[in-house]
Amino acid sequence: MTITGSSVSLEEGLRIAEAAHRSAREAGIAVAVVVLDAGGNPTCTTRMDGAPLMAMVMAEGKAYTAVGMGVDTSVWEQVGSDQPSFSGGITSVPRFTPFGGGLPLTVDGVLVGSVGVSGGTVEQDNSIVNDAAKAL
C-alpha cells in the first residue's frame, strides 16, 4: 500500500539529505540532517561521518521546531535576543530548539514537512539547510 498526501516522501527526504551533505562537504564540515513529514515524524535521518555526537539531537529539534511552528528556526534566535524572558520560558517546551538550521518545507503554500541541520556554526547550518530545502 502506498500512502499519498501532503507530506515529504522518503525519496524526497533522501534527496534533501543528499543536498545537505553536498553543501556540508563544500563547506568542509560534517553534519546531521533530519527530514520530518508534516506530522513531525522522521522521514529521513542521516549523520555524516565525523559529525558531532549531539548533532543528530539538535537537527531533529530544529526540524521539529520548524514543522511545529511553521517558520525558519532562525526567527527564535532573534526573538530570544529581543525578549530575554522568552529564552527562559521556552526551555519548558519539550523539543523546542531555538537555533538556526531548521526550515519548514512547503509546496504550493502547504506545509509538507521540515528539515533540520546541525554540526556547524549557526551560519553554516543556516546555509546548508537553505541549500537542502532547494532540493524539494
Secondary structure, DSSP 8 states (H G I E B T S, - for coil): ----SSS--HHHHHHHHHHHHHHHHHHT---EEEEEETTS-EEEEEE-TT--TTHHHHHHHHHHHHHHHSS-THHHHHHHHH-HHHHHHHTTSTT---SSSEEEEEETTEEEEEEEEESS-HHHHHHHHHHHHTT-
